[in-house]
């Protein structure tokens, strides 16, 4: 079963295509995530708070457009996986 790790990886891969890998992975690191160069999450466990912290960091550094750009896809994935989204994505 998929979980927050897949949602976070979807965000990272999307933003890598827009902002570039360097900026995206720097934001992930600031949010406390360990990742590969391809945007795969290495943290043993991740949760709703990790996703929220990542989206807050993107919002702080690059504006609300980075959050809005991910929102629809993440809402679909969360519904499919029966996961609750952090407040910034609601």
For each residue, the residues with C-beta under 8 A, 3 or more apart:
1: 81
2: 5 6 77 80 81
3: 6 7 46 81 83
4: 7 8 46 47 48 50 51 83
5: 2 8 9 41 43 46
6: 2 3 9 10 77 81
7: 3 4 10 11 51 74 77 78 81 83
8: 4 5 11 12 33 41 46 50 51 54
9: 5 6 12 13 39 40 41
10: 6 7 13 14 70 73 74 77
11: 7 8 14 15 51 54 55 58 70 74
12: 8 9 15 16 24 25 28 35 39 41
13: 9 10 16 17 38 39
14: 10 11 17 18 69 70 73
15: 11 12 18 19 23 24 27 58 66 70
16: 12 13 19 20 21 24 25 39
17: 13 14
18: 14 15 66 69
19: 15 16 23 24 62 66
20: 16 23 24
21: 16 24 25 37 39
22: 25 26
23: 15 19 20 26 27 61 62
24: 12 15 16 19 20 21 27 28 39
25: 12 16 21 22 28 29 35 37 39
26: 22 23 29 30
27: 15 23 24 30 31 54 57 58 61 62
28: 12 24 25 31 33 35 39 54
29: 25 26 32 33 34 35
30: 26 27 57
31: 27 28 50 53 54 56 57
32: 29 50 53
33: 8 28 29 41 43 46 50 54
34: 29 41 42 43
35: 12 25 28 29 39 40 41 42
36: 39 40 42
37: 21 25
38: 13
39: 9 12 13 16 21 24 25 28 35 36
40: 9 35 36
41: 5 8 9 12 33 34 35 46
42: 34 35 36
43: 5 33 34 46 50
44:
45:
46: 3 4 5 8 33 41 43 50 51
47: 4 50 51
48: 4 51 52 83 84 85 86
49: 52 53 86
50: 4 8 31 32 33 43 46 47 53 54
51: 4 7 8 11 46 47 48 54 55 74 85 86 89
52: 48 49 55 56 86 87 88 89
53: 31 32 49 50 56 57
54: 8 11 27 28 31 33 50 51 57 58
55: 11 51 52 58 59 67 70 86 88 89
56: 31 52 53 59 60 88
57: 27 30 31 53 54 60 61
58: 11 15 27 54 55 61 62 66 67
59: 55 56 62 63 64 66 67 88
60: 56 57
61: 23 27 57 58
62: 19 23 27 58 59 65 66
63: 59 66
64: 59 67 68
65: 62 68 69
66: 15 18 19 58 59 62 63 69 70
67: 55 58 59 64 70 71 88 89
68: 64 65 71
69: 14 18 65 66
70: 10 11 14 15 55 66 67 73 74 89
71: 67 68 74 75 89
72: 75 76
73: 10 14 70 76 77
74: 7 10 11 51 70 71 77 78 85 89
75: 71 72 78 79 85 89
76: 72 73 79 80
77: 2 6 7 10 73 74 80 81 83
78: 7 74 75 81 82 83 84 85
79: 75 76 82
80: 2 76 77
81: 1 2 3 6 7 77 78
82: 78 79
83: 3 4 7 48 77 78
84: 48 78
85: 48 51 74 75 78 89 90
86: 48 49 51 52 55 89 90
87: 52 90
88: 52 55 56 59 67
89: 51 52 55 67 70 71 74 75 85 86
90: 85 86 87
